[in-house]
């Protein structure tokens, strides 16, 4: 019988201990948040920020280069299509001239 009472008291104290642990955890987190940042972490964040800026610059250059290459390709395509249309037109005129001569 005493054993059952002991079990009951243990099972009741476990949730209480859980609440105390939770309270202590929240208190620990609040204390950590109130502490000033560590210098090493600040240095790391500064270094990481600079690395991100470098990557952003590189990506910007790549996208500008891509845009320039696309514009140049579009210009060459336009020139090609104009030349092709001109050649087709000359071929048609040449064929029409041959047809007219044969008649």
Phi and psi in radians as a Rosetta constraint file:
Dihedral C 1 N 2 CA 2 C 2 CIRCULARHARMONIC -1.100 0.35
Dihedral N 2 CA 2 C 2 N 3 CIRCULARHARMONIC -0.557 0.35
Dihedral C 2 N 3 CA 3 C 3 CIRCULARHARMONIC -1.102 0.35
Dihedral N 3 CA 3 C 3 N 4 CIRCULARHARMONIC -0.720 0.35
Dihedral C 3 N 4 CA 4 C 4 CIRCULARHARMONIC -1.124 0.35
Dihedral N 4 CA 4 C 4 N 5 CIRCULARHARMONIC -0.706 0.35
Dihedral C 4 N 5 CA 5 C 5 CIRCULARHARMONIC -1.112 0.35
Dihedral N 5 CA 5 C 5 N 6 CIRCULARHARMONIC -0.688 0.35
Dihedral C 5 N 6 CA 6 C 6 CIRCULARHARMONIC -1.097 0.35
Dihedral N 6 CA 6 C 6 N 7 CIRCULARHARMONIC -0.722 0.35
Dihedral C 6 N 7 CA 7 C 7 CIRCULARHARMONIC -1.119 0.35
Dihedral N 7 CA 7 C 7 N 8 CIRCULARHARMONIC -0.696 0.35
Dihedral C 7 N 8 CA 8 C 8 CIRCULARHARMONIC -1.143 0.35
Dihedral N 8 CA 8 C 8 N 9 CIRCULARHARMONIC -0.710 0.35
Dihedral C 8 N 9 CA 9 C 9 CIRCULARHARMONIC -1.219 0.35
Dihedral N 9 CA 9 C 9 N 10 CIRCULARHARMONIC -0.611 0.35
Dihedral C 9 N 10 CA 10 C 10 CIRCULARHARMONIC -1.181 0.35
Dihedral N 10 CA 10 C 10 N 11 CIRCULARHARMONIC -0.771 0.35
Dihedral C 10 N 11 CA 11 C 11 CIRCULARHARMONIC -1.167 0.35
Dihedral N 11 CA 11 C 11 N 12 CIRCULARHARMONIC -0.530 0.35
Dihedral C 11 N 12 CA 12 C 12 CIRCULARHARMONIC -1.316 0.35
Dihedral N 12 CA 12 C 12 N 13 CIRCULARHARMONIC -0.602 0.35
Dihedral C 12 N 13 CA 13 C 13 CIRCULARHARMONIC -1.348 0.35
Dihedral N 13 CA 13 C 13 N 14 CIRCULARHARMONIC -0.417 0.35
Dihedral C 13 N 14 CA 14 C 14 CIRCULARHARMONIC -1.086 0.35
Dihedral N 14 CA 14 C 14 N 15 CIRCULARHARMONIC -0.815 0.35
Dihedral C 14 N 15 CA 15 C 15 CIRCULARHARMONIC -1.106 0.35
Dihedral N 15 CA 15 C 15 N 16 CIRCULARHARMONIC -0.612 0.35
Dihedral C 15 N 16 CA 16 C 16 CIRCULARHARMONIC -1.116 0.35
Dihedral N 16 CA 16 C 16 N 17 CIRCULARHARMONIC -0.750 0.35
Dihedral C 16 N 17 CA 17 C 17 CIRCULARHARMONIC -1.100 0.35
Dihedral N 17 CA 17 C 17 N 18 CIRCULARHARMONIC -0.659 0.35
Dihedral C 17 N 18 CA 18 C 18 CIRCULARHARMONIC -1.078 0.35
Dihedral N 18 CA 18 C 18 N 19 CIRCULARHARMONIC -0.722 0.35
Dihedral C 18 N 19 CA 19 C 19 CIRCULARHARMONIC -1.155 0.35
Dihedral N 19 CA 19 C 19 N 20 CIRCULARHARMONIC -0.684 0.35
Dihedral C 19 N 20 CA 20 C 20 CIRCULARHARMONIC -1.152 0.35
Dihedral N 20 CA 20 C 20 N 21 CIRCULARHARMONIC -0.749 0.35
Dihedral C 20 N 21 CA 21 C 21 CIRCULARHARMONIC -1.078 0.35
Dihedral N 21 CA 21 C 21 N 22 CIRCULARHARMONIC -0.721 0.35
Dihedral C 21 N 22 CA 22 C 22 CIRCULARHARMONIC -1.107 0.35
Dihedral N 22 CA 22 C 22 N 23 CIRCULARHARMONIC -0.765 0.35
Dihedral C 22 N 23 CA 23 C 23 CIRCULARHARMONIC -1.087 0.35
Dihedral N 23 CA 23 C 23 N 24 CIRCULARHARMONIC -0.766 0.35
Dihedral C 23 N 24 CA 24 C 24 CIRCULARHARMONIC -1.129 0.35
Dihedral N 24 CA 24 C 24 N 25 CIRCULARHARMONIC -0.646 0.35
Dihedral C 24 N 25 CA 25 C 25 CIRCULARHARMONIC -1.127 0.35
Dihedral N 25 CA 25 C 25 N 26 CIRCULARHARMONIC -0.812 0.35
Dihedral C 25 N 26 CA 26 C 26 CIRCULARHARMONIC -1.084 0.35
Dihedral N 26 CA 26 C 26 N 27 CIRCULARHARMONIC -0.710 0.35
Dihedral C 26 N 27 CA 27 C 27 CIRCULARHARMONIC -1.113 0.35
Dihedral N 27 CA 27 C 27 N 28 CIRCULARHARMONIC -0.697 0.35
Dihedral C 27 N 28 CA 28 C 28 CIRCULARHARMONIC -1.140 0.35
Dihedral N 28 CA 28 C 28 N 29 CIRCULARHARMONIC -0.704 0.35
Dihedral C 28 N 29 CA 29 C 29 CIRCULARHARMONIC -1.132 0.35
Dihedral N 29 CA 29 C 29 N 30 CIRCULARHARMONIC -0.758 0.35
Dihedral C 29 N 30 CA 30 C 30 CIRCULARHARMONIC -1.079 0.35
Dihedral N 30 CA 30 C 30 N 31 CIRCULARHARMONIC -0.706 0.35
Dihedral C 30 N 31 CA 31 C 31 CIRCULARHARMONIC -1.119 0.35
Dihedral N 31 CA 31 C 31 N 32 CIRCULARHARMONIC -0.712 0.35
Dihedral C 31 N 32 CA 32 C 32 CIRCULARHARMONIC -1.115 0.35
Dihedral N 32 CA 32 C 32 N 33 CIRCULARHARMONIC -0.679 0.35
Dihedral C 32 N 33 CA 33 C 33 CIRCULARHARMONIC -1.205 0.35
Dihedral N 33 CA 33 C 33 N 34 CIRCULARHARMONIC -0.470 0.35
Dihedral C 33 N 34 CA 34 C 34 CIRCULARHARMONIC -1.472 0.35
Dihedral N 34 CA 34 C 34 N 35 CIRCULARHARMONIC -0.241 0.35
Dihedral C 34 N 35 CA 35 C 35 CIRCULARHARMONIC -1.332 0.35
Dihedral N 35 CA 35 C 35 N 36 CIRCULARHARMONIC 2.564 0.35
Dihedral C 35 N 36 CA 36 C 36 CIRCULARHARMONIC -1.170 0.35
Dihedral N 36 CA 36 C 36 N 37 CIRCULARHARMONIC 2.612 0.35
Dihedral C 36 N 37 CA 37 C 37 CIRCULARHARMONIC -1.100 0.35
Dihedral N 37 CA 37 C 37 N 38 CIRCULARHARMONIC 2.637 0.35
Dihedral C 37 N 38 CA 38 C 38 CIRCULARHARMONIC -1.353 0.35
Dihedral N 38 CA 38 C 38 N 39 CIRCULARHARMONIC 2.432 0.35
Dihedral C 38 N 39 CA 39 C 39 CIRCULARHARMONIC -1.023 0.35
Dihedral N 39 CA 39 C 39 N 40 CIRCULARHARMONIC -0.673 0.35
Dihedral C 39 N 40 CA 40 C 40 CIRCULARHARMONIC -1.070 0.35
Dihedral N 40 CA 40 C 40 N 41 CIRCULARHARMONIC -0.669 0.35
Dihedral C 40 N 41 CA 41 C 41 CIRCULARHARMONIC -1.186 0.35
Dihedral N 41 CA 41 C 41 N 42 CIRCULARHARMONIC -0.729 0.35
Dihedral C 41 N 42 CA 42 C 42 CIRCULARHARMONIC -1.048 0.35
Dihedral N 42 CA 42 C 42 N 43 CIRCULARHARMONIC -0.774 0.35
Dihedral C 42 N 43 CA 43 C 43 CIRCULARHARMONIC -1.078 0.35
Dihedral N 43 CA 43 C 43 N 44 CIRCULARHARMONIC -0.723 0.35
Dihedral C 43 N 44 CA 44 C 44 CIRCULARHARMONIC -1.117 0.35
Dihedral N 44 CA 44 C 44 N 45 CIRCULARHARMONIC -0.742 0.35
Dihedral C 44 N 45 CA 45 C 45 CIRCULARHARMONIC -1.147 0.35
Dihedral N 45 CA 45 C 45 N 46 CIRCULARHARMONIC -0.651 0.35
Dihedral C 45 N 46 CA 46 C 46 CIRCULARHARMONIC -1.135 0.35
Dihedral N 46 CA 46 C 46 N 47 CIRCULARHARMONIC -0.777 0.35
Dihedral C 46 N 47 CA 47 C 47 CIRCULARHARMONIC -1.100 0.35
Dihedral N 47 CA 47 C 47 N 48 CIRCULARHARMONIC -0.729 0.35
Dihedral C 47 N 48 CA 48 C 48 CIRCULARHARMONIC -1.127 0.35
Dihedral N 48 CA 48 C 48 N 49 CIRCULARHARMONIC -0.712 0.35
Dihedral C 48 N 49 CA 49 C 49 CIRCULARHARMONIC -1.092 0.35
Dihedral N 49 CA 49 C 49 N 50 CIRCULARHARMONIC -0.738 0.35
Dihedral C 49 N 50 CA 50 C 50 CIRCULARHARMONIC -1.130 0.35
Dihedral N 50 CA 50 C 50 N 51 CIRCULARHARMONIC -0.679 0.35
Dihedral C 50 N 51 CA 51 C 51 CIRCULARHARMONIC -1.113 0.35
Dihedral N 51 CA 51 C 51 N 52 CIRCULARHARMONIC -0.710 0.35
Dihedral C 51 N 52 CA 52 C 52 CIRCULARHARMONIC -1.123 0.35
Dihedral N 52 CA 52 C 52 N 53 CIRCULARHARMONIC -0.673 0.35
Dihedral C 52 N 53 CA 53 C 53 CIRCULARHARMONIC -1.092 0.35
Dihedral N 53 CA 53 C 53 N 54 CIRCULARHARMONIC -0.724 0.35
Dihedral C 53 N 54 CA 54 C 54 CIRCULARHARMONIC -1.097 0.35
Dihedral N 54 CA 54 C 54 N 55 CIRCULARHARMONIC -0.762 0.35
Dihedral C 54 N 55 CA 55 C 55 CIRCULARHARMONIC -1.110 0.35
Dihedral N 55 CA 55 C 55 N 56 CIRCULARHARMONIC -0.727 0.35
Dihedral C 55 N 56 CA 56 C 56 CIRCULARHARMONIC -1.075 0.35
Dihedral N 56 CA 56 C 56 N 57 CIRCULARHARMONIC -0.733 0.35
Dihedral C 56 N 57 CA 57 C 57 CIRCULARHARMONIC -1.089 0.35
Dihedral N 57 CA 57 C 57 N 58 CIRCULARHARMONIC -0.762 0.35
Dihedral C 57 N 58 CA 58 C 58 CIRCULARHARMONIC -1.107 0.35
Dihedral N 58 CA 58 C 58 N 59 CIRCULARHARMONIC -0.754 0.35
Dihedral C 58 N 59 CA 59 C 59 CIRCULARHARMONIC -1.118 0.35
Dihedral N 59 CA 59 C 59 N 60 CIRCULARHARMONIC -0.670 0.35
Dihedral C 59 N 60 CA 60 C 60 CIRCULARHARMONIC -1.094 0.35
Dihedral N 60 CA 60 C 60 N 61 CIRCULARHARMONIC -0.775 0.35
Dihedral C 60 N 61 CA 61 C 61 CIRCULARHARMONIC -1.092 0.35
Dihedral N 61 CA 61 C 61 N 62 CIRCULARHARMONIC -0.721 0.35
Dihedral C 61 N 62 CA 62 C 62 CIRCULARHARMONIC -1.110 0.35
Dihedral N 62 CA 62 C 62 N 63 CIRCULARHARMONIC -0.770 0.35
Dihedral C 62 N 63 CA 63 C 63 CIRCULARHARMONIC -1.180 0.35
Dihedral N 63 CA 63 C 63 N 64 CIRCULARHARMONIC -0.626 0.35
Dihedral C 63 N 64 CA 64 C 64 CIRCULARHARMONIC -1.146 0.35
Dihedral N 64 CA 64 C 64 N 65 CIRCULARHARMONIC -0.712 0.35
Dihedral C 64 N 65 CA 65 C 65 CIRCULARHARMONIC -1.114 0.35
Dihedral N 65 CA 65 C 65 N 66 CIRCULARHARMONIC -0.692 0.35
Dihedral C 65 N 66 CA 66 C 66 CIRCULARHARMONIC -1.127 0.35
Dihedral N 66 CA 66 C 66 N 67 CIRCULARHARMONIC -0.770 0.35
Dihedral C 66 N 67 CA 67 C 67 CIRCULARHARMONIC -1.081 0.35
Dihedral N 67 CA 67 C 67 N 68 CIRCULARHARMONIC -0.716 0.35
Dihedral C 67 N 68 CA 68 C 68 CIRCULARHARMONIC -1.131 0.35
Dihedral N 68 CA 68 C 68 N 69 CIRCULARHARMONIC -0.753 0.35
Dihedral C 68 N 69 CA 69 C 69 CIRCULARHARMONIC -1.130 0.35
Dihedral N 69 CA 69 C 69 N 70 CIRCULARHARMONIC -0.674 0.35
Dihedral C 69 N 70 CA 70 C 70 CIRCULARHARMONIC -1.150 0.35
Dihedral N 70 CA 70 C 70 N 71 CIRCULARHARMONIC -0.697 0.35
Dihedral C 70 N 71 CA 71 C 71 CIRCULARHARMONIC -1.136 0.35
Dihedral N 71 CA 71 C 71 N 72 CIRCULARHARMONIC -0.725 0.35
Dihedral C 71 N 72 CA 72 C 72 CIRCULARHARMONIC -1.147 0.35
Dihedral N 72 CA 72 C 72 N 73 CIRCULARHARMONIC -0.718 0.35
Dihedral C 72 N 73 CA 73 C 73 CIRCULARHARMONIC -1.104 0.35
Dihedral N 73 CA 73 C 73 N 74 CIRCULARHARMONIC -0.693 0.35
Dihedral C 73 N 74 CA 74 C 74 CIRCULARHARMONIC -1.116 0.35
Dihedral N 74 CA 74 C 74 N 75 CIRCULARHARMONIC -0.676 0.35
Dihedral C 74 N 75 CA 75 C 75 CIRCULARHARMONIC -1.151 0.35
Dihedral N 75 CA 75 C 75 N 76 CIRCULARHARMONIC -0.761 0.35
Dihedral C 75 N 76 CA 76 C 76 CIRCULARHARMONIC -1.131 0.35
Dihedral N 76 CA 76 C 76 N 77 CIRCULARHARMONIC -0.666 0.35
Dihedral C 76 N 77 CA 77 C 77 CIRCULARHARMONIC -1.110 0.35
Dihedral N 77 CA 77 C 77 N 78 CIRCULARHARMONIC -0.733 0.35
Dihedral C 77 N 78 CA 78 C 78 CIRCULARHARMONIC -1.082 0.35
Dihedral N 78 CA 78 C 78 N 79 CIRCULARHARMONIC -0.774 0.35
Dihedral C 78 N 79 CA 79 C 79 CIRCULARHARMONIC -1.097 0.35
Dihedral N 79 CA 79 C 79 N 80 CIRCULARHARMONIC -0.741 0.35
Dihedral C 79 N 80 CA 80 C 80 CIRCULARHARMONIC -1.068 0.35
Dihedral N 80 CA 80 C 80 N 81 CIRCULARHARMONIC -0.797 0.35
Dihedral C 80 N 81 CA 81 C 81 CIRCULARHARMONIC -1.140 0.35
Dihedral N 81 CA 81 C 81 N 82 CIRCULARHARMONIC -0.663 0.35
Dihedral C 81 N 82 CA 82 C 82 CIRCULARHARMONIC -1.111 0.35
Dihedral N 82 CA 82 C 82 N 83 CIRCULARHARMONIC -0.788 0.35
Dihedral C 82 N 83 CA 83 C 83 CIRCULARHARMONIC -1.124 0.35
Dihedral N 83 CA 83 C 83 N 84 CIRCULARHARMONIC -0.705 0.35
Dihedral C 83 N 84 CA 84 C 84 CIRCULARHARMONIC -1.125 0.35
Dihedral N 84 CA 84 C 84 N 85 CIRCULARHARMONIC -0.771 0.35
Dihedral C 84 N 85 CA 85 C 85 CIRCULARHARMONIC -1.089 0.35
Dihedral N 85 CA 85 C 85 N 86 CIRCULARHARMONIC -0.704 0.35
Dihedral C 85 N 86 CA 86 C 86 CIRCULARHARMONIC -1.116 0.35
Dihedral N 86 CA 86 C 86 N 87 CIRCULARHARMONIC -0.754 0.35
Dihedral C 86 N 87 CA 87 C 87 CIRCULARHARMONIC -1.143 0.35
Dihedral N 87 CA 87 C 87 N 88 CIRCULARHARMONIC -0.722 0.35
Dihedral C 87 N 88 CA 88 C 88 CIRCULARHARMONIC -1.084 0.35
Dihedral N 88 CA 88 C 88 N 89 CIRCULARHARMONIC -0.711 0.35
Dihedral C 88 N 89 CA 89 C 89 CIRCULARHARMONIC -1.128 0.35
Dihedral N 89 CA 89 C 89 N 90 CIRCULARHARMONIC -0.734 0.35
Dihedral C 89 N 90 CA 90 C 90 CIRCULARHARMONIC -1.133 0.35
Dihedral N 90 CA 90 C 90 N 91 CIRCULARHARMONIC -0.681 0.35
Dihedral C 90 N 91 CA 91 C 91 CIRCULARHARMONIC -1.095 0.35
Dihedral N 91 CA 91 C 91 N 92 CIRCULARHARMONIC -0.760 0.35
Dihedral C 91 N 92 CA 92 C 92 CIRCULARHARMONIC -1.091 0.35
Dihedral N 92 CA 92 C 92 N 93 CIRCULARHARMONIC -0.739 0.35
Dihedral C 92 N 93 CA 93 C 93 CIRCULARHARMONIC -1.110 0.35
Dihedral N 93 CA 93 C 93 N 94 CIRCULARHARMONIC -0.703 0.35
Dihedral C 93 N 94 CA 94 C 94 CIRCULARHARMONIC -1.134 0.35
Dihedral N 94 CA 94 C 94 N 95 CIRCULARHARMONIC -0.716 0.35
Dihedral C 94 N 95 CA 95 C 95 CIRCULARHARMONIC -1.180 0.35
Dihedral N 95 CA 95 C 95 N 96 CIRCULARHARMONIC -0.686 0.35
Dihedral C 95 N 96 CA 96 C 96 CIRCULARHARMONIC -1.133 0.35
Dihedral N 96 CA 96 C 96 N 97 CIRCULARHARMONIC -0.656 0.35
Dihedral C 96 N 97 CA 97 C 97 CIRCULARHARMONIC -1.136 0.35
Dihedral N 97 CA 97 C 97 N 98 CIRCULARHARMONIC -0.695 0.35
Dihedral C 97 N 98 CA 98 C 98 CIRCULARHARMONIC -1.174 0.35
Dihedral N 98 CA 98 C 98 N 99 CIRCULARHARMONIC -0.665 0.35
Dihedral C 98 N 99 CA 99 C 99 CIRCULARHARMONIC -1.168 0.35
Dihedral N 99 CA 99 C 99 N 100 CIRCULARHARMONIC -0.754 0.35
Dihedral C 99 N 100 CA 100 C 100 CIRCULARHARMONIC -1.144 0.35
Dihedral N 100 CA 100 C 100 N 101 CIRCULARHARMONIC -0.671 0.35
Dihedral C 100 N 101 CA 101 C 101 CIRCULARHARMONIC -1.168 0.35
Dihedral N 101 CA 101 C 101 N 102 CIRCULARHARMONIC -0.701 0.35
Dihedral C 101 N 102 CA 102 C 102 CIRCULARHARMONIC -1.217 0.35
Dihedral N 102 CA 102 C 102 N 103 CIRCULARHARMONIC -0.487 0.35
